[in-house]
Amino acid sequence: MAGQLALAAPASATHNMPGASSTSNVIKPLKVNNLDCNGWSPKYKAAAPGMRARCTDPHFPASTYGARGATSKGGHRFYDNGHYVGHDEPSVKFISSRAGSGNTMTYDMRLPRDPKAAPTSSGSVVDYAELSVAPWFGLPICDSKSFPQGACKPDSDSNNPNVAGSAFMELQFYAPGFTPFIDSTSCSASQWCSALNIDSLACNSSGACNNNCVEPVNFSFLQTNGVPPGPPAPQDPNTGTFLGNGKTLKMNSGDVLRVSVTDPASGLTATIKDLTTHKTGFIQASAKNGFANTNMSDCSGVKHTFHAEYSTAKKANQVPWAALEGGVLMQQEIGHGEVCSSVANKLGVNESFSDGSTYVDPNVFQTCNGGAEGKNAKGEGPCNTTSGACQHSTTQGKNGPVACPDPNFITGTALCEFADGFCQNKGTRSVTINGKAAKETFRAPFCTQNEFQNGDLDFDGNSYVKDWPNGSKNFPQTFRYAGPFTRGHTYSQIQFETPVGASEQLCNITTGVGCTTPPIGSKFYPYWSMSNKQAISGLANKGKCIWNFGNYNVKNVTTSTFGGSKQYGKPNLARFGGTLISKVFSNPANTKACK
């Protein structure tokens, strides 16, 4: 942020590269690592450039600015080494004072199916991976080595959110069709997978950060044997960490899942039971499995067993540095997708890890032409990686994209879409994994808009038009969610929230003026809805209430849209004006309409 202080096998279906963390309790940082999820560390190279779209969205509380004479009541946008790193994450926050609701929960869900027809460059047919890079479930985690660097007692409401060190867990799901995971969004051409992410913040209560390792993230796919496919700690990942192996849980579109988070003494555990295929995947965030927290002073890791931070899911139990009020969350990560007619301006990806594993993808591009940009229109980019100068860069305008006022991704301070990358063409392409030739695939020409900035900051991509699930055969089905449940009980209250305002150039996070859903200049914003006319086979019969997400307002099916795109409420000026949040109200799944 401004003013940060620096402290010291040849087939795509099998990405087998086993790795093991150091046998010592201390893990020294390798040159290529996951110590800055956003990839802007001046010292280390990002192990997986595509991770930038899957990080936790941070902000800085107003208290960190006290010594600098700041006048804002709320928090401030977070800049990682001068780069804005916010996300768009429309969410439902579940609230409960029941013991265990902050550390033990179950969700029932059904994965969506994509249309039978292939996705098109015009957006007339769309796959789910084009809409959301990572639907996820969230939870506050104890980490005394994360902001604000205070002692944290696991599973306890005695923790003061402004004092106890907090990390944020995201149990993420990844849609198929756009591989591979290192520089894109999918871990399979045809199947879903899931990973446990624990993001920390290497900053203290004064606002000082170690700029070399600002947002360290522990990462592991859920595995059928519970063994991480590569080192999960921020300091020492390899290709196996991000490409998985034969034990990585793969799920089919349409599968019915029971997803649980538990917190035994041996470590926070995420489990997925696929009730359709009868396969189970799990991972435990333990020192034994190689998970580690990060010393702010030197970025080294100490093997660590993570636990949930709170006993209950009370409204106040949150992560102070997360833009969202990070409690028990159900969320969709959006704003990272733009379909194209063609891609241009090649800039490949070349990753070399200290254990000798490698990943080379030469056919990666910066610019999306046509498609979401408009017929025959040129997209954003290219950028000069040395000077930072970018061509055709845009930002949010009142009626759509306008020219970026400062088109330099290194020095520019505006919230601009500097380029569209990472982009790939439709079809298969040749890559090299660990020295062996392999094939990866994209279902359509597509860009994830996270190479030089984080996301679709001019709001013209797939997430901001009406191509979301709406019952049409040309768009994917919705996720169907039931829950969460804590030891068989539902949560009593909810709030809707989204930090999209923080990514809006026209949003004044101090006054709230211009902070809207849909974002100014966009055509649409997806929303949560509920139905008692659907089912999740084997788990929830018709008559029970099912959550949907997208543009889902189907006659004789949808019970409520909760105001559609307006459900997210108003800017939360007291905490962070870039986050919009509704009033607290009773969980609609507990009404008489929901058996």
C-alpha positions as CSV (number, residue, x, y, z in Angstrom):
1,M,0.0,0.0,0.0
2,A,1.1,3.6,-0.2
3,G,3.4,4.1,2.7
4,Q,4.2,0.5,3.3
5,L,7.5,0.0,5.1
6,A,9.8,-2.7,3.9
7,L,11.4,-5.0,6.5
8,A,14.1,-6.7,6.2
9,A,4.2,-37.4,-17.8
10,P,3.5,-36.1,-21.2
11,A,-0.2,-35.8,-20.7
12,S,-2.2,-33.0,-19.1
13,A,-4.2,-35.4,-17.1
14,T,-1.3,-36.5,-14.9
15,H,0.8,-33.7,-13.4
16,N,3.0,-35.9,-11.1
17,M,5.9,-34.1,-9.4
18,P,6.1,-35.2,-5.8
19,G,7.6,-32.8,-3.3
20,A,8.5,-32.8,0.4
21,S,8.9,-29.9,2.8
22,S,12.2,-29.5,4.7
23,T,12.7,-32.0,7.5
24,S,13.6,-29.1,9.8
25,N,11.0,-27.1,11.6
26,V,12.2,-23.9,9.9
27,I,11.7,-23.5,6.1
28,K,14.0,-21.1,4.3
29,P,12.4,-19.2,1.4
30,L,13.2,-20.5,-2.0
31,K,13.7,-18.1,-4.9
32,V,10.4,-19.1,-6.5
33,N,7.7,-19.3,-3.9
34,N,4.2,-18.4,-2.7
35,L,5.3,-15.8,-0.2
36,D,3.4,-13.0,-2.0
37,C,0.2,-14.5,-3.4
38,N,-0.2,-11.4,-5.5
39,G,3.2,-11.8,-7.1
40,W,4.6,-8.3,-6.6
41,S,7.5,-9.2,-4.3
42,P,10.7,-7.4,-5.3
43,K,12.8,-10.3,-4.0
44,Y,11.0,-13.5,-4.9
45,K,9.3,-14.8,-8.1
46,A,5.8,-16.0,-7.9
47,A,5.5,-19.8,-8.2
48,A,2.1,-19.6,-9.8
49,P,1.3,-16.3,-11.6
50,G,-2.4,-17.4,-11.8
51,M,-2.7,-17.4,-8.0
52,R,-3.2,-13.6,-8.1
53,A,-6.8,-14.1,-9.0
54,R,-7.3,-16.4,-6.0
55,C,-5.8,-14.4,-3.1
56,T,-7.7,-12.9,-0.2
57,D,-8.9,-9.4,-0.8
58,P,-7.1,-7.2,1.8
59,H,-7.6,-3.7,3.1
60,F,-5.9,-1.7,5.8
61,P,-7.9,-0.7,8.9
62,A,-8.1,3.0,9.7
63,S,-6.1,2.5,12.9
64,T,-2.9,1.8,10.9
65,Y,-3.0,5.3,9.5
66,G,-3.3,7.1,12.8
67,A,0.3,8.3,12.9
68,R,0.0,9.5,9.3
69,G,-2.8,12.0,9.9
70,A,-5.4,10.1,7.9
71,T,-8.9,11.5,8.3
72,S,-11.0,8.6,6.9
73,K,-13.2,6.9,9.4
74,G,-12.9,3.6,7.7
75,G,-10.1,1.6,6.2
76,H,-8.0,2.1,3.0
77,R,-7.3,0.3,-0.2
78,F,-4.4,-2.1,0.0
79,Y,-1.5,-1.7,-2.4
80,D,1.1,-4.5,-2.6
81,N,4.4,-2.8,-3.6
82,G,2.5,-0.1,-5.3
83,H,0.0,-2.4,-7.0
84,Y,-3.7,-2.5,-6.2
85,V,-4.6,-6.1,-5.4
86,G,-8.3,-6.1,-4.6
87,H,-10.9,-8.7,-5.7
88,D,-14.6,-8.9,-6.4
89,E,-16.2,-11.4,-4.1
90,P,-20.0,-11.3,-3.6
91,S,-20.7,-13.3,-0.5
92,V,-23.2,-14.4,2.1
93,K,-22.0,-14.1,5.7
94,F,-23.6,-16.5,8.1
95,I,-24.0,-15.4,11.8
96,S,-24.6,-17.6,14.8
97,S,-23.8,-17.4,18.6
98,R,-24.0,-21.2,18.9
99,A,-20.8,-22.8,20.2
100,G,-18.8,-24.5,17.4
101,S,-20.4,-22.4,14.6
102,G,-17.0,-20.6,14.1
103,N,-15.0,-23.8,13.6
104,T,-17.2,-26.7,12.6
105,M,-19.6,-26.6,9.7
106,T,-21.0,-28.6,6.8
107,Y,-22.3,-27.5,3.4
108,D,-24.4,-29.6,1.0
109,M,-24.0,-28.7,-2.7
110,R,-24.3,-29.7,-6.3
111,L,-21.7,-28.7,-8.8
112,P,-23.1,-27.0,-11.9
113,R,-23.1,-28.5,-15.4
114,D,-21.8,-26.5,-18.4
115,P,-23.8,-26.2,-21.6
116,K,-23.5,-29.1,-24.1
117,A,-22.4,-26.7,-26.7
118,A,-18.9,-25.3,-26.6
119,P,-18.4,-21.7,-25.3
120,T,-18.4,-19.0,-28.0
121,S,-16.4,-15.9,-28.6
122,S,-19.5,-13.8,-28.6
123,G,-20.6,-15.0,-25.1
124,S,-23.8,-16.6,-26.4
125,V,-22.6,-19.8,-24.8
126,V,-20.6,-19.7,-21.6
127,D,-18.8,-22.2,-19.3
128,Y,-18.7,-21.7,-15.5
129,A,-14.9,-21.2,-15.5
130,E,-15.5,-18.0,-17.6
131,L,-17.6,-16.5,-14.8
132,S,-15.9,-17.4,-11.5
133,V,-12.3,-18.5,-11.0
134,A,-13.0,-19.8,-7.5
135,P,-16.3,-20.3,-5.7
136,W,-15.2,-20.8,-2.0
137,F,-16.2,-21.1,1.6
138,G,-14.3,-18.9,4.1
139,L,-13.3,-18.9,7.8
140,P,-11.1,-16.8,10.1
141,I,-7.9,-18.7,11.2
142,C,-5.5,-18.1,14.1
143,D,-2.0,-17.0,13.0
144,S,0.0,-15.0,15.5
145,K,2.5,-14.2,12.7
146,S,-0.2,-12.5,10.6
147,F,-1.6,-9.0,11.0
148,P,-1.8,-7.5,13.5
149,Q,0.9,-9.9,14.9
150,G,-0.8,-10.5,18.3
151,A,-1.2,-13.7,20.2
152,C,-4.3,-15.8,19.2
153,K,-6.1,-18.5,21.1
154,P,-7.6,-21.1,18.8
155,D,-11.3,-21.7,18.8
156,S,-12.0,-18.9,21.3
157,D,-14.3,-15.9,21.3
158,S,-11.8,-14.3,23.7
159,N,-9.8,-13.2,20.7
160,N,-10.0,-9.5,20.0
161,P,-10.2,-9.1,16.2
162,N,-8.1,-5.9,16.5
163,V,-5.3,-7.6,18.5
164,A,-5.1,-11.3,17.7
165,G,-3.1,-12.3,14.6
166,S,-5.6,-13.5,11.9
167,A,-5.3,-15.5,8.7
168,F,-8.2,-16.3,6.3
169,M,-9.1,-19.7,5.0
170,E,-10.7,-20.2,1.6
171,L,-11.8,-23.7,0.6
172,Q,-11.9,-23.1,-3.1
173,F,-13.4,-24.9,-6.1
174,Y,-12.0,-24.7,-9.6
175,A,-14.2,-25.3,-12.7
176,P,-12.8,-27.3,-15.6
177,G,-11.9,-26.3,-19.2
178,F,-9.0,-23.8,-19.0
179,T,-5.8,-25.5,-18.0
180,P,-3.3,-25.6,-16.3
181,F,-3.5,-24.2,-12.8
182,I,-0.1,-22.4,-12.7
183,D,-1.1,-19.6,-15.1
184,S,-4.8,-20.2,-15.6
185,T,-7.9,-21.3,-13.7
186,S,-8.5,-25.0,-14.1
187,C,-6.7,-28.1,-12.9
188,S,-8.4,-30.4,-15.5
189,A,-9.9,-30.1,-18.9
190,S,-13.1,-31.9,-17.8
191,Q,-13.3,-32.2,-14.0
192,W,-13.5,-29.9,-10.9
193,C,-10.9,-29.9,-8.1
194,S,-10.7,-28.1,-4.8
195,A,-7.9,-26.7,-2.6
196,L,-7.4,-25.4,0.9
197,N,-5.9,-21.9,0.9
198,I,-4.8,-20.1,4.1
199,D,-3.8,-16.5,3.4
200,S,-1.9,-14.4,6.0
201,L,-0.7,-10.8,6.0
202,A,2.9,-10.0,6.8
203,C,2.1,-6.5,8.3
204,N,1.8,-5.1,11.8
205,S,-0.7,-2.9,13.6
206,S,1.4,0.2,12.6
207,G,0.9,-0.5,8.9
208,A,4.5,-1.7,8.4
209,C,4.8,-4.7,6.1
210,N,7.6,-6.9,4.8
211,N,7.3,-6.1,1.1
212,N,9.1,-9.3,0.1
213,C,6.4,-11.5,1.5
214,V,3.3,-9.4,1.9
215,E,0.6,-12.1,1.6
216,P,2.0,-15.6,2.2
217,V,-0.4,-18.4,1.3
218,N,-0.4,-22.0,2.3
219,F,-2.0,-24.1,-0.5
220,S,-2.9,-27.7,-1.1
221,F,-5.4,-29.6,-3.2
222,L,-7.7,-31.9,-1.4
223,Q,-6.3,-35.4,-1.8
224,T,-7.9,-38.9,-1.7
225,N,-5.0,-39.9,0.6
226,G,-4.8,-36.6,2.5
227,V,-1.1,-36.1,1.5
228,P,-0.3,-32.8,-0.2
229,P,0.9,-33.3,-3.8
230,G,3.7,-30.8,-3.2
231,P,4.9,-28.7,-0.4
232,P,2.0,-26.5,0.8
233,A,4.0,-23.9,2.8
234,P,4.5,-20.4,1.2
235,Q,8.3,-20.8,1.3
236,D,8.9,-24.0,-0.8
237,P,6.3,-25.0,-3.3
238,N,7.0,-26.9,-6.6
239,T,5.1,-27.8,-9.7
240,G,3.4,-30.7,-7.8
241,T,1.9,-28.1,-5.4
242,F,-0.1,-26.5,-8.2
243,L,-0.5,-29.3,-10.7
244,G,-1.6,-32.0,-8.3
245,N,-1.0,-35.8,-8.8
246,G,-3.0,-39.0,-9.2
247,K,-4.4,-38.7,-5.7
248,T,-5.9,-35.2,-6.2
249,L,-9.6,-35.4,-5.8
250,K,-11.4,-34.8,-9.2
251,M,-15.1,-34.3,-9.4
252,N,-17.5,-34.3,-12.3
253,S,-20.0,-31.5,-13.2
254,G,-23.3,-32.3,-11.6
255,D,-21.8,-34.3,-8.7
256,V,-23.4,-33.9,-5.3
257,L,-21.0,-33.1,-2.5
258,R,-21.0,-32.9,1.3
259,V,-18.3,-30.4,2.3
260,S,-17.2,-30.1,5.9
261,V,-14.7,-28.1,7.9
262,T,-13.7,-29.4,11.3
263,D,-11.0,-28.4,13.8
264,P,-9.6,-31.4,15.8
265,A,-6.4,-31.0,17.9
266,S,-4.4,-32.4,14.9
267,G,-5.3,-29.4,12.8
268,L,-8.0,-27.7,10.8
269,T,-9.4,-30.2,8.3
270,A,-11.4,-29.8,5.1
271,T,-13.2,-32.8,3.7
272,I,-15.3,-33.3,0.5
273,K,-17.4,-36.4,0.2
274,D,-18.5,-36.9,-3.4
275,L,-21.8,-38.7,-2.9
276,T,-22.1,-39.3,-6.7
277,T,-18.8,-41.1,-7.2
278,H,-18.3,-42.2,-3.6
279,K,-14.8,-40.7,-3.5
280,T,-13.5,-38.6,-0.6
281,G,-10.8,-36.0,-0.5
282,F,-9.4,-34.2,2.5
283,I,-6.4,-32.2,3.7
284,Q,-5.3,-31.2,7.2
285,A,-3.5,-27.9,7.7
286,S,-0.9,-29.4,10.0
287,A,2.8,-29.0,10.6
288,K,3.1,-32.7,9.8
289,N,1.7,-32.0,6.3
290,G,4.2,-29.2,5.8
291,F,2.0,-26.2,6.5
292,A,3.8,-23.2,7.9
293,N,3.3,-19.6,9.1
294,T,5.7,-16.9,8.1
295,N,8.0,-14.7,10.1
296,M,7.4,-11.1,9.1
297,S,11.1,-10.2,9.8
298,D,12.8,-12.5,7.2
299,C,10.0,-14.4,5.4
300,S,11.1,-17.7,6.8
301,G,8.6,-20.3,7.7
302,V,8.0,-22.3,10.8
303,K,6.0,-25.5,10.4
304,H,2.7,-24.8,12.0
305,T,-0.7,-26.5,12.7
306,F,-3.5,-24.1,11.9
307,H,-6.8,-23.8,13.8
308,A,-9.9,-21.8,13.5
309,E,-9.8,-18.5,15.4
310,Y,-13.2,-18.4,17.0
311,S,-15.7,-20.6,18.8
312,T,-18.8,-18.9,17.3
313,A,-19.7,-17.1,14.1
314,K,-20.9,-13.9,15.9
315,K,-20.9,-10.8,13.7
316,A,-17.9,-9.3,15.4
317,N,-15.7,-12.4,14.9
318,Q,-13.9,-11.4,11.7
319,V,-10.5,-11.0,10.1
320,P,-9.5,-7.3,10.6
321,W,-7.4,-7.0,7.4
322,A,-9.8,-8.7,5.0
323,A,-12.0,-6.4,2.9
324,L,-14.9,-8.7,3.5
325,E,-16.1,-9.1,7.1
326,G,-14.4,-12.4,7.1
327,G,-16.6,-14.7,9.2
328,V,-18.3,-17.9,8.0
329,L,-18.7,-17.1,4.3
330,M,-20.2,-18.6,1.1
331,Q,-18.6,-16.7,-1.8
332,Q,-18.0,-16.5,-5.6
333,E,-14.7,-15.0,-6.9
334,I,-15.6,-13.1,-10.0
335,G,-14.2,-10.4,-12.3
336,H,-11.4,-12.5,-13.8
337,G,-12.7,-13.4,-17.2
338,E,-13.0,-12.0,-20.7
339,V,-13.8,-14.1,-23.7
340,C,-12.1,-13.1,-27.0
341,S,-12.3,-13.6,-30.8
342,S,-8.5,-13.7,-30.8
343,V,-5.5,-13.1,-28.6
344,A,-2.4,-11.1,-29.3
345,N,1.0,-9.9,-28.0
346,K,2.8,-13.0,-26.8
347,L,4.5,-13.1,-23.4
348,G,5.2,-16.6,-22.2
349,V,5.4,-18.1,-18.7
350,N,8.6,-19.8,-17.6
351,E,8.8,-21.2,-14.0
352,S,11.9,-23.0,-12.6
353,F,11.8,-24.3,-9.0
354,S,14.7,-25.0,-6.7
355,D,14.0,-28.8,-6.7
356,G,14.5,-28.9,-10.4
357,S,10.8,-29.0,-11.4
358,T,9.9,-26.7,-14.3
359,Y,6.9,-25.3,-16.2
360,V,7.2,-23.6,-19.5
361,D,4.1,-22.2,-21.4
362,P,5.3,-20.2,-24.4
363,N,1.9,-19.5,-25.9
364,V,0.6,-17.0,-23.4
365,F,-0.6,-13.6,-24.5
366,Q,-1.5,-10.2,-23.2
367,T,-4.4,-8.8,-25.2
368,C,-8.0,-9.9,-25.9
369,N,-9.3,-8.7,-29.3
370,G,-13.0,-8.8,-30.2
371,G,-15.4,-10.8,-28.0
372,A,-16.1,-9.0,-24.7
373,E,-14.2,-6.0,-26.0
374,G,-16.7,-5.5,-28.8
375,K,-16.7,-6.6,-32.5
376,N,-13.4,-5.9,-34.2
377,A,-12.2,-4.0,-31.1
378,K,-8.7,-4.2,-29.7
379,G,-8.3,-5.0,-26.1
380,E,-5.9,-3.8,-23.3
381,G,-2.2,-4.1,-23.7
382,P,0.5,-4.9,-24.4
383,C,2.7,-3.7,-21.5
384,N,6.4,-3.3,-21.5
385,T,7.6,-5.4,-18.6
386,T,10.7,-3.3,-18.1
387,S,9.4,0.3,-18.4
388,G,5.8,-0.5,-17.2
389,A,4.3,1.4,-20.1
390,C,1.0,-0.1,-21.4
391,Q,-1.0,0.5,-24.5
392,H,-4.8,0.8,-24.8
393,S,-5.2,0.6,-21.0
394,T,-8.6,1.5,-19.6
395,T,-10.5,2.0,-16.4
396,Q,-14.1,2.4,-15.1
397,G,-16.1,5.1,-16.9
398,K,-19.7,6.3,-16.3
399,N,-20.9,4.6,-19.5
400,G,-18.2,1.9,-19.9
401,P,-14.4,1.7,-20.2
402,V,-12.5,5.0,-20.6
403,A,-8.7,5.6,-21.1
404,C,-6.5,5.0,-18.1
405,P,-5.2,8.3,-16.8
406,D,-1.8,6.8,-15.9
407,P,-1.1,3.8,-18.1
408,N,2.0,2.4,-16.4
409,F,1.5,-0.7,-14.4
410,I,4.7,0.0,-12.3
411,T,4.1,3.6,-11.4
412,G,0.4,4.1,-12.1
413,T,-1.8,4.8,-9.1
414,A,-5.2,4.6,-10.8
415,L,-7.3,1.4,-10.7
416,C,-6.7,0.5,-14.3
417,E,-6.9,-2.6,-16.5
418,F,-3.4,-2.3,-17.9
419,A,-3.6,-5.5,-20.1
420,D,-6.0,-8.5,-20.5
421,G,-3.4,-11.2,-19.8
422,F,-3.0,-14.0,-19.0
423,C,-4.6,-15.0,-22.3
424,Q,-4.6,-18.3,-24.3
425,N,-6.1,-19.4,-27.6
426,K,-8.8,-21.9,-28.0
427,G,-7.7,-25.5,-28.3
428,T,-4.7,-27.5,-27.2
429,R,-1.2,-26.0,-26.9
430,S,2.2,-27.4,-26.1
431,V,3.8,-26.9,-22.8
432,T,6.8,-28.4,-21.0
433,I,6.3,-29.8,-17.4
434,N,9.4,-31.0,-15.6
435,G,11.3,-31.3,-18.9
436,K,8.6,-33.4,-20.6
437,A,6.3,-32.3,-23.4
438,A,2.6,-32.0,-22.4
439,K,-0.6,-30.6,-23.8
440,E,-2.9,-28.1,-22.1
441,T,-6.3,-26.8,-23.4
442,F,-8.6,-23.8,-23.4
443,R,-12.3,-24.2,-24.3
444,A,-12.4,-20.7,-25.9
445,P,-10.0,-17.8,-26.5
446,F,-9.9,-16.3,-23.0
447,C,-8.1,-13.9,-20.7
448,T,-8.0,-13.8,-16.8
449,Q,-7.0,-10.2,-16.5
450,N,-4.5,-10.7,-13.8
451,E,-1.1,-10.3,-15.4
452,F,-0.4,-6.6,-14.7
453,Q,-3.4,-5.8,-12.5
454,N,-5.9,-7.9,-10.5
455,G,-9.1,-8.2,-12.4
456,D,-11.5,-6.7,-14.8
457,L,-11.2,-3.1,-13.6
458,D,-13.1,-1.6,-16.5
459,F,-16.0,-3.9,-15.9
460,D,-16.7,-5.1,-19.4
461,G,-15.9,-8.8,-19.1
462,N,-18.0,-12.0,-18.6
463,S,-18.8,-11.3,-14.9
464,Y,-20.5,-8.0,-15.7
465,V,-23.0,-9.0,-18.4
466,K,-26.1,-11.2,-18.2
467,D,-24.4,-14.5,-19.1
468,W,-24.8,-16.0,-15.6
469,P,-26.9,-19.0,-14.9
470,N,-30.6,-18.1,-15.6
471,G,-32.1,-21.5,-16.6
472,S,-31.0,-21.2,-20.2
473,K,-29.3,-24.1,-21.9
474,N,-26.6,-21.8,-23.2
475,F,-25.4,-20.8,-19.8
476,P,-24.1,-23.1,-17.0
477,Q,-26.3,-24.3,-14.3
478,T,-26.1,-22.7,-10.9
479,F,-24.2,-24.0,-7.9
480,R,-26.9,-25.4,-5.5
481,Y,-26.0,-24.8,-1.9
482,A,-27.7,-25.9,1.3
483,G,-26.4,-24.8,4.7
484,P,-24.1,-24.2,6.4
485,F,-25.0,-26.4,9.3
486,T,-23.1,-26.6,12.5
487,R,-23.6,-29.9,14.3
488,G,-26.9,-30.2,12.6
489,H,-28.1,-26.7,13.3
490,T,-28.6,-23.8,10.8
491,Y,-27.1,-20.3,11.3
492,S,-29.7,-17.9,12.7
493,Q,-28.8,-14.7,10.7
494,I,-27.1,-13.6,7.5
495,Q,-25.7,-10.6,5.6
496,F,-24.9,-10.1,1.9
497,E,-21.6,-8.3,1.2
498,T,-19.2,-7.6,-1.6
499,P,-15.9,-5.6,-1.8
500,V,-16.4,-4.6,-5.4
501,G,-16.4,-0.9,-4.5
502,A,-12.7,-1.1,-3.7
503,S,-12.0,-2.0,-7.3
504,E,-14.1,0.8,-8.7
505,Q,-12.1,3.8,-9.8
506,L,-15.3,5.9,-9.4
507,C,-15.9,4.7,-5.8
508,N,-15.0,7.2,-3.1
509,I,-14.3,4.8,-0.2
510,T,-14.4,7.7,2.3
511,T,-17.9,9.0,1.4
512,G,-19.4,6.0,-0.4
513,V,-20.2,8.1,-3.5
514,G,-20.0,6.0,-6.6
515,C,-19.7,2.7,-4.7
516,T,-22.5,0.7,-6.3
517,T,-23.8,-2.7,-7.5
518,P,-23.9,-3.1,-10.4
519,P,-20.6,-1.1,-10.7
520,I,-21.0,2.1,-12.7
521,G,-20.5,1.5,-16.4
522,S,-21.2,-2.3,-16.1
523,K,-24.3,-4.0,-17.5
524,F,-25.0,-6.5,-14.7
525,Y,-24.0,-7.8,-11.3
526,P,-24.8,-11.4,-10.2
527,Y,-26.8,-12.0,-7.0
528,W,-27.9,-14.7,-4.5
529,S,-31.3,-16.2,-4.7
530,M,-33.3,-18.9,-3.0
531,S,-35.6,-21.7,-4.1
532,N,-37.7,-24.3,-2.4
533,K,-38.6,-26.0,-5.7
534,Q,-35.1,-27.5,-6.3
535,A,-33.3,-30.5,-4.7
536,I,-29.8,-31.7,-4.0
537,S,-30.2,-35.4,-4.7
538,G,-29.8,-37.5,-1.6
539,L,-29.3,-34.5,0.7
540,A,-32.1,-32.0,0.3
541,N,-35.5,-32.8,-1.2
542,K,-37.9,-30.2,-2.7
543,G,-39.4,-28.1,0.0
544,K,-36.1,-27.3,1.6
545,C,-34.5,-24.1,0.6
546,I,-31.6,-24.1,-1.8
547,W,-29.2,-21.1,-2.5
548,N,-28.4,-20.2,-6.1
549,F,-26.0,-17.6,-7.5
550,G,-26.0,-15.7,-10.8
551,N,-29.0,-14.3,-12.7
552,Y,-31.3,-16.9,-11.4
553,N,-34.9,-15.6,-11.1
554,V,-36.9,-18.5,-12.7
555,K,-40.7,-18.4,-12.7
556,N,-42.2,-21.1,-10.4
557,V,-38.7,-22.0,-9.1
558,T,-37.1,-19.0,-7.4
559,T,-38.6,-18.1,-4.1
560,S,-36.7,-14.8,-3.5
561,T,-33.9,-12.7,-5.2
562,F,-33.5,-10.5,-2.1
563,G,-33.5,-7.4,-4.3
564,G,-31.2,-8.8,-6.9
565,S,-28.1,-6.8,-7.5
566,K,-29.1,-4.3,-4.8
567,Q,-29.1,-7.0,-2.1
568,Y,-25.5,-6.1,-1.1
569,G,-26.5,-2.9,0.7
570,K,-24.5,0.2,1.3
571,P,-20.8,1.0,1.7
572,N,-19.6,0.1,5.1
573,L,-18.0,3.5,5.8
574,A,-17.2,2.7,9.5
575,R,-15.0,-0.2,8.6
576,F,-14.1,0.0,4.9
577,G,-16.1,2.0,2.3
578,G,-14.9,-0.3,-0.5
579,T,-17.1,-3.0,0.9
580,L,-20.9,-2.9,0.5
581,I,-22.9,-4.8,3.1
582,S,-26.5,-5.4,3.9
583,K,-28.2,-5.2,7.3
584,V,-28.2,-8.3,9.4
585,F,-31.4,-10.2,9.0
586,S,-32.9,-13.7,9.8
587,N,-31.6,-16.6,7.7
588,P,-34.3,-17.1,5.1
589,A,-33.5,-20.8,5.1
590,N,-35.2,-20.9,8.6
591,T,-38.6,-19.6,7.4
592,K,-41.8,-21.5,7.2
593,A,-41.3,-21.7,3.4
594,C,-38.3,-23.9,3.9
595,K,-39.2,-27.2,5.4
